[in-house]
Amino acid sequence: LKLPVSTDDLRGLEPGMVVYLDGRVFTAREGVYKKAVEEGEGMPASQAEIGNVNFHCSPAATILPDGSYDMGAVTATASFRFNKWLDEWFRISGCKIIIGKGGMAPEVYVEKFVPNGAIYLTTVGYGTGALLGRGIKRVVTTYWREELGLAQCVWVIDVENFGPFLVESDL
């Protein structure tokens, strides 16, 4: 899939299909959801800057001496922990794809994703962090790094042939 995506781009996808992503993805975990939704701060940047694909993950990333970043791997985290924020999250983020390690009940997809024209992708098995890392072409920037730390901040990454991911929910 070429990113960013529209709901129309997702219409032909069915559960079980394998997809790879090309474009811009951002990470967001509990700290970001809490700051953006519960604390009312909203998104740290525009959708044009960060994209509309949210990966629930913890990056294996370092800051290099020149201030640039190296992200060699990304490991998905279980998404069921985010359910309570999803209504507002979709409204403020405009996300069309969320990626994670699964764990959500079917009704979450029906009640939260479908009305927002969004789908859920899951990682293929465990231990794929280094495999996924091969698809990361560059770290564009981070947001809220000082407040949330490296594991919880927003990472904006450009990806190519990023995957494989399994379609877990459809429209």
Secondary structure, 3 states (H helix, E strand, C coil): CECCCCHHHHCCCCCCCEEEEEEEEEECCHHHHHHHHHCCCCCCCCHHHHCCEEECEEEEEEECCCCCEEEEEEEECCHHHHHHHHHHHHHHHCCCEEEECCCCCHHHHHHHHHHHCCEEEEECCCCCHHHHHCCEEEEEEEECHHHHHHHHCEEEEEEEEEEEEEECCCC
